[in-house]
Amino acid sequence: MNQFLELPALLILDVQNGFDDPFWGERNNHDAEHNISKLQKEWRKRKGHIIYTKHLSLLPDSPLHYKNKHGTEFKDLVKPLPNETIYTKNVNSGFIGTELETYLKVNHIFTVVITGLSTQHCVSTTTRMSANLGYQTFLVEDAIAAFGITDHKGVYHDADSIQEYELAMLQKEFATIVTTDDILNELSHLKV
């Protein structure tokens, strides 16, 4: 890989309890949170920028509805520290209605590593916007997870297929698709 000249920002999108609700249906990659945690620990060790988004839905039936205290809380495995940056949002992009872009500019960050939930919603949208705004964007395929969905024709697409399709669409044009190990190996070439 050998693409990091300096430590990128780590984006952890919407890793909230509400995504454990049966409301979402079948999910893939149950190791996503574990892999996010591994990256989070490495960024903390290196005193890097970790930026979280928290989705506060305006839809009353959503497990992420802003009034659902438990559902909107971060999962314990990747809970932010008090000094880490959190942006709340009620749309799919981490850049819309937040200070994320300003934060990156002020801190002279030009490269981001994206992780989180869910692949076909906030992860995909934030990845596309990140690339469109000019950031070198890496998407960590084993640190994200998708949910199965039924399309407009009534055809069900399982979670693994959704993940595969999303990654295929994002690769090259919007992001470089990598694994947790790829990122950790790449960071081993940078000084702590």
Residue, then its C-alpha position, 0 to 999 in steps of 0.5 A: m500500500n505505502q500511501f500514508l505520508e502522515l496519519p490520516a483521520l479515522l472516521i467512525l460512523d454511527v456505531q450505535n446500539g440502535f443498529d442491534d435492533p431486529f428492525w434492520g433485518e439480517r446483517n453481515n460482518h459481525d466482526a466490524e465493531h471489533n475491527i473498528s476497535k483495533l483501529q481506534k486503539e492504534w489511533r489513540k496510541r498514535k494520538g491521531h484524530i478520531i472523529y465520530t458521527k452519531h445519527l439522530s433520526l427524525l423518523p419516530d419508528s427508527p431505533l436511532h430516533y433522537k428520543n431513543k436514548h439507548g438506541t442512539e448511544f455508542k456501542d461500548l466497544v468503540k465508545p468515544l473518550p471525552n476529548e474525542t470529536i463527535y458530530t451529530k447528524n440526521v441525514n446519511s452524510g457525515f459532512i451535511g449539517t456538521e463541522l466535519e469538513t471544517y475540522l478536517k481543513v483546520n487540522h490540515i487533514f487530507t486523508v481519511v479512513i472510514t469505518g462504521l455502520s451501515t454500509q449502504h447508508c451513512v458509510s456509502t454516502t459519507t465515502r462518496m462525499s469525502a471523495n467529492l470534497g477532494y479527500q484521499t479516502f480509504l474505506v475499511e471493508d471489514a470495519i463496516a457492515a451492511f443489512g439485507i434489503t428488499d428492492h423496489k421490485g420486491v426482490y430481497h438482496d442479502a447483506d453480503s450481496i449489498q456489501e459486495y455491490e457497495l464496495a464495487m461501486l465505491q472502489k477507485e472512483f470514491a475510495t481505495i478499499v482496504t482491510t483492517d490489517d492493510i491499514l495497521n500494516e501501513l501504519s507500522h511504517l509511520k513513526v508513533 
